[in-house]
Amino acid sequence: MEEKDVSDIKVTDYAGKLAKSFIYNPLTAILAVFLLAIGYLSLVVMPREEDPQIAISGGTVIVPLPGATPREADNIIVKPLERKLREISGVEHIYGVAVDNAGIINVMYKIGENREDSNLKLYDKVMQNMELLPKGAMQPMIKPFDIDIDVPIVTVAFYLKDSSKLENTDLFKKVRKVQQNFNEIENVAKTTLKGEHKEQFNVKVDLYKLSGYHLSLGQIMNALKSLAVNVPDVKNSVDNGTIMIFGIKNAINSVEDVGNVIVASYMNSPIYLKDVATVEKSYDTQNYKSAELIYRDGDKFSEKKDQITLTVAKLKGTNAVNVAHSVVDKLSTFDEELTQAGIGYMVTRNYGSRADEAVNELVHHLVITILIIAVVLVLALGWRESLIVTFTVPAILAITLFIAYLTGQTINRITLFAFLLSLGLLVDAAIIVIENIHRHMHEPDAVEREQSEIMITATDEIGAPTNIATLAIILTMVPMAFVGGMMGEFMKPIPYNVPVALFASLVVAYIFTPYMANKMLKKPTKHHHEDDIHKEKLEDTKS
């Protein structure tokens, strides 16, 4: 189309100014392609999650006081610290617990508080009030909540097959090797094992023999301390005259070596551990935690006992889909090794796959909704007008996605729900513009006017009322941003993205609707009343 001089066309609103600036601008088409491209790239590279990640902060303060009763710990540790911790701004709840030998205070901040700042304030407040702690109290332990990495995105259950000859301790060693490799994956924050049993030496002490040699249990523990990395745990229940001492980890190489440990001297003769106890190489039987895997196998339920679950969590703000795929790919590299060892595994949770499916499903529904809008507009306005309005929808969503990506948001069910919620509103501005252009093109004086003048004047004419109407809708969304608590954090993508989408709908409607209408629509070549006169002449001739 031949470019016309539009500098003399008078406009009064930003709508007309935008239409006037872009209607013959050679960069308008490039801008359209650019917007669609950055929108698609934003959809691809934005971190995907099933639900928005909510900022929850808090921490636990543990103050050990050996020998203190729960009542004493409550009076001299818990209550004084509770009073001081309430001075921290942003604290919502404080729960104090007094137990034997320690006082524990749990601090929960209000939803939305910055986690790093909250942890720093908690640490500072405890350190500033160290003089309140009683004499004999040990250094306080401050453990912040880390909700960002405590929720796993992938869990894998490993189990021994029926044909396997391995023990539970061998299963642990194999799974720990897999865990170590998972820690090397980019954006993996934390891996943990659940239900594992570690290898160790178990010592069963015979109380009767112990008494016969005039030995105490403390003497045996002191002798074993030189061998074990950790102080042995004592099981206090008596079974058949023996006391179980567990946890002799990383001691020496064989049962015989442990049994030959000298625990005391009696009548100038050494007393060995094997003289008063039985030593066996086994697993940490004091660990009563175990996990079972129950799954559907056809029409039946199958069960695998003593399985080990490996959990994987991601860093905050990273793409759950990419991290989960990397974990599954890394796991597949161990298939041959695990099969040869008689170890099977099952992915019991894949948050990345669920997030990807949820996002893809909502995008699919978004496309269907756009097509439905296009069909309705074809019936109401015509196929050319419908095509123009339909184009504005992906352009608006592209701008909104790009801004969401720049502001560090993730794409999740609530983000896409915000787009679906605003989809019907996004086409309002473009429909108003195209309808007014259509009306102006069929005015009696449209033949004498330049087509570009019609486009710009029609757009400028509806600018002010369309701006006010859109602003009113935006203002109805703003109060949602001030909703507090868990629901407020969960629904934040709506007040963040809907106003952006509505504002983008105005800009896109004022720039691209006149531009495309000028390219695709044609004004009438003669007056409407000329057709009426021609019809009257034909009727007179026939009569």
N, C-alpha and C positions, 0 to 999 in steps of 0.2 A: 504494500500500500504506500502511495506517495506521501511523504512527510509534509505536514502543513505547519504553518507558523501559528502557534497557539499563544504567543506572548501577549496578545491584545485581549485575550479572554479574561474577564474579571471574575475573580473568585473571592469568597469571604471566609471560608472555613478551611481547616487543615485537610479535610477530605478532598476538596477541589484542588488545593495546592499539590497534594501528592499525585492526584490523577493528572494534573497539568505537567508535573515534572517527569513522569514516567511513561506517558502515553506514546511518545515517539522516541524515548530514550533507548539507544541500542543495547544498553546494559540490562534492560528489564528482563529479557529472555534468559540472559546469563544468570541474573539474580534468582530467577525461578529455579533453574537447574541447580544452582549452588545451594539453595534452601533445601531442596529435596535430597541432595547428596549429604549435607551435614545432618539432616534428620535421620537418614538411613544409617550413617556411620554412628550416630549417637545411640540408635537402637541396638546396633551390633556390639559396641564397645562398652556401653553402660553396664556396671555391675548388676547382675540379676539375683534377686532374692524372692522367695515365696511371699514373705511378709516384710514390712519395714522393720529395720533394726532399731529397737527402742533403747535409749540411753538410761541405764539403771546403775546407780553408784551407791557405794556403801563400804563398810569394812568391819572387821572384828578385831578387838583389842583383848589380848590374853595376858594377864599378869599372874605368873606363878608365885605362890607363897607356900613353900614346903611346910607341912605340919598344921596348916590352918584348916579349921572346920568350915563348912558352908556358911554358918552364921557369922563367923569371924570374917571370912572373905567378903560377905555381903556388906558388913558394917565398915570395914576399913579399906576396901578396894572398890567394890561395885558402886556403892552409893556416892562416894566422893567423886569418882570419875564420871558418873552419869551427870552430876550437877555441872561439871566443867564442860563436858562434851555438848551439853545443850546450848552452850554459848556460841557454837559454830552456826553460821548462817546457812540456811538451806536444809537443815536436818528435819526430817519428818517424824521418824520414830527412833527410839533407843530402847533396847531390850537388854537387861542385865541378868546374868546367870551366875550363881555362886555354887561351886562344887568343892570337893575336897582338894586342898592344896592349890586352888586357883580361883581367880575371878575373871569372868568373861563378859564383855560388853559388845553387843552388836549394834551398829549404827546404820540406819537407812536414810539416804537423802531423798529429797523430792524428785519425782520423775522429771528428767530433762536436765538435771544438774550435770555440769561437766565432770567426768569421772576423774581426770587427772588433777583438776583443782580440788575436788572433794578429798581425794586421797592425801594430797599435800596438807590441806587444812586439818585433817584428822591426825596426821603424824605430828604436825606442829603443836597442836593442842595437847597431845599426850606428853610430848617432850617438855613443854612449858610448865607442866604440873607434876614433874617427877618427884618434887619434894613432898607431895601429898601421899606418896606410897609409903607403906609401913616399913620399918626396919626388917631386913631379911627378905624383902620382896626381890625377885629376880627381874632382869631387864624385860620390859613389856614387849610382846610380839604383836606387831600390827600387820594384819593380813587383809588387804583390800579385796572386795568382790571384783571379779573379772568376767562379767556376764558376756562381754563381747567374744571371748574365746572359750567360755565354758560350755556352750551349746554346740555339740558336734554336728557336722554336716554329712559325714559319712561314718557308718559303723559296719564293721566286718566281723562276722563270727567264724572263728577257726575251731575245728573239731577233728578228733582222730577217727578215721574210718574203721570199720569193723575189721578190716584186714591188716590194719597197722599194728606194728609191734612196739611202738614207742610208748613211753610213759608220759604222764602229765608234765613232768619237768622238762622232757624233751620237746613237748609241744610249746612250752613257754620259751625255750631258747630259739626255736624257729620263728615264732611270732615276734619276738623281740628284734630279730634281724630284719623282719619286714617293717617293724615300727621305726627302726633306725633309718631305713631308706625313705620312709614317708616324711621324716623330719627334714629331708633335703629338698622337698618339693617347694617351689616358690609359693608364698602366701599361706602356707600351712603354719598355723600358730602353735598348736598344741596337740600332742597325741597321748593317749592314755590306754592302759590295759585294765580290763575288768574280768575277774574270775580266774586270774592266773595263780599258779602254785609254783614256788621257787624251790630249787634244790638246796638242801641243808643237811647237817648232821643232827640227829635227835638223840638226846641222852636221857635214859630212864634210870633214875636213881632209886636204889633199894634202901628204904628207910631203916630196915633192920640191920643191914650191913653197915650203914652209915653210923648207926648207934653203937655197933660192936667195935668199930674202930675209933670211937669217941671223936667223930668229925661233925662239923656243922655244914649246912648247905652253903653258907657264905664262903667257906674255905674252897668249896668246889667252884663256886662262881668266880672267885678271885683267880683261881688257876686257869679257868677258861677265858678270862678277859684278855689274857696275853695272846690268845689264839684268834678270838673273834673280833671282827670290825665293830660289831654292835654288842652292847651288853646283853647277855642271854635273857630271854623272857622266862618267867616262872609261871607255870600253871599250878594254881593253888589247890585244885581238887586232888584227892588221894584216890588211887585206883590200885587195889591189890597190894597195898603196902609200898607203893612207889610214888615218887613225885616226878613229873615230866618237866624237863628243862629244854627249851627250844631256842632256835635262832642262832645256832653256832655257824655263822655264814663266813665264807671265804677263810676258813680256818686252816686246815692242812689237807693233804691229798687223799687220805684213806681213813677208814674206820679204825684200823690198827694204830695209826698215828695218834688219833684222839684218845683211844683207850690207854695208850702208854704215857699219857700226861701224868706227871707226879703231882698229886694234890696235897700230900702231907707226908710226914715221917713219923713212924710209930716204932718205938724201941729200936731206934737206929736203922730201921728198915724203911725203904720208900713204899708209899701206898699209891698205887696207880688208880686211875679213874676206872679201869676195867675191873678192879677189885670190888668196887661199890656200885657200879652202874653198868647198864647195857647200852652200847653205842651202835646205832644203825644209820646208814645213809639213806635218806628218804626225802620227803618234801615238807614244806612248812605246814604241818598239821594243825598248828595253832591258828592258822588263817581259815576261819570258818566260812569265808565268803566264796561262793561259787555261782556259776551261771549255767543255765540250761537253755538249749535251743529247741523250740517247738515250732514246726513248720508243716504246711499242708503238702502232702505228697499224693497227688491225685485226689481220691475221695477220702483218704485217711490222713491222720495227723501222725507225723514222725517226731521222734525226740532224740536229741543228742545231749548227753550229759557231759559235765566238766569241759565245756567249751570256753574259749577265751575271746572276748570281744575287744577289738581294737577300734578306738574312736579317734576321729580326726576333726579338728576345728580350724576355722580359717581366721585370718586377720580381719579386723573391722573395715568395712567399705570395699572389700575386694569381691570379685565376681565368684559367687558360689558355684556357678555352672562350670567355669574353667577349672577351679580348684578340684571339684569333685571328679571331673573328667581326668585330670592329671593323676589323681589318686587311683582311680580305676585302671588307668593305663599302666601305672607303675605296678599295681597289684598283678596285672596279667603277666608281667615279666617273671613272676615267681611260680607260675602255673606248673611248669615241668618239675621244678625242685620240690614243690609241695606234694605233687602227685606221687613222685618217687618215694617220698617219706611217708606216704599214707595219710596225708592231711588234706581235709576238705575245707572249703570256706563258702560263706554265703554273705552277700551284701544285704544287710538287714535294714539299712537306712541310706538313702541317697537323696539328700536335700537338694543337691544341684539339679538332678534329673527332675524332681518335683517342681522346682522353681522354673526350670526351662519349659516344662509342660504347661505350667500355669500362665507364664508370660505368653507363650505361643498361642495358647487357647484364647486368651484375651485379645491378642493382636488379630487372630482369625475372626473373632466376633466384631472387632473394630472395622475390619474390611467389609464384612457382611453388612454392618450398619451403614457404612458409606455407600455401598451399592443400593441399599434400600432407599436411602435419601435421594440418590441419583434417579431411580425409577420414579419416585414420587414427583420429583422436579420435572421430569420429562412430561408427565401427564399435566402438570400445572403450568409450566412455562414454555416447553418446547425443548427439543434435544440439544440445540446449540446453547441455549441459556442454562440447561441442566449441566452440560459439560463444563461450562465456565464456573458455575458454583461448586461443582464437585471437585474441581482442581484445587479450590481454595482450602479444602479440608486437609489433605496431606501436607500442604504448605504450612498451614497453621500448626498442625501437630509436629512438623519438623522443627519449627522455631521453638516450640515448647519443650520438646525433647532435648534440643541442643542447650537451652538455658538450664534445664534440669541437670544435664551432664556437667555444665560449667560450675554449678552450685554444689556439686558433690552428692547429688541424690542417686539413689539406686532405682532401678526399674523393678517394680513388684506389683502385686495384685491391686494394692490401693492406688498406686500411681496410675495404672491403666484404668482403674475404676473412675478416677478423676477425669480422664480423657473421655470415657464413655458417658459420664454424667454431663459433661459440657458439650458433647458432640452436637446435640440439637441446637444449642445456643451459638455454636461456631458459624453456622451457615446463615444466621439471621442477617448480619451486616451485608454479606454478599448477595443474598436474596433481595434485600431492600434496594441495594444499588442497581442490580440487574433489572428489577421490576421498574424502577424509575427511569432507567435508560430506555427500556422497552416502551414505556408510556410517552416519553419525549420523542422517540423516533416515529410515533404514529400521531403526533400532533399535526394540525393542519399546516403549520408553517415549517414542518421538518424538511420539506423539499428545498426550501431556500437556504437552509442552514448547513454549515459544514458538519460532517459526521463527528469529527473530533470535538467540535464545540458542544455538540449534543452530549457526548460522553462526559466531558468535564463539567458542564453545567448541571447535568442530572446528578452527578456524584456530589458536587458541591451543595446542591439543594437539600439533600437529606443528611448532610454531615452533622449538623448540630443536634437534631433530635436522635440520630443513631448513637452519637457519642454519649448523650445523656442517658439513653436507655441502657447502653452497655455498662456505663459507670454505675448505674443503679444495681445491675445484676452483680457486678464485682463487689460492691459494698455489702451485698447480702452474704458473700462468702468470707469476708474479712473476720467477723466475730468468731468463726470456727477456729481461727488461728490462736485464739486466746483461751480455748478450752484446756483445762489442766488435767493432770493425772494420766493414767494409762491410755484412756480413750483419746485424749488430746494428742498424745504422741503418736498413737496409731493412725489417726486421721489427718495428720499434718500434710501429707501430699496433696490433699484436696484444696485447702486454702492457699497452698503454695503454687499449685499448677493451674488451677481453673482461672484465676485472674490473669495469669500470664497468657493463657490460651485465648481468653476473651479479648485482651488488648491486642494480641497478634492478629485476631480475626478482623479487627478494624483496619490495621495497617495493610494486611493482605487484600482485603476487600477494596480499599481505596487505591491500591497500586495496580493489582492484577485484573480486577474485574473490568475497569474501563479499558485497559490495554487489550485484553482478550476480546471484549465486546467490539472494540474498534476493528479487530482483525477478522472476527467471525460473523458479526451481524451486518446486515445491509439495510440502509434506510429506504423507504419507498421512493420511486422515481417520479411519481406524480401525485397530485392532490386526491384525496378521497372523493371530493365532490365532483371531480371530472368523471369518475366511474359512474356516479349517479346520473350525470347529464347524459352520458353515452347510453346508459340503459333506457332512459326516457325517450331518446331519439329512436332507438330500436323498436320500442313499443309503439311509437307513433307511426313508424314506417309500416309495421305489420298491420296496424289497424287501417 
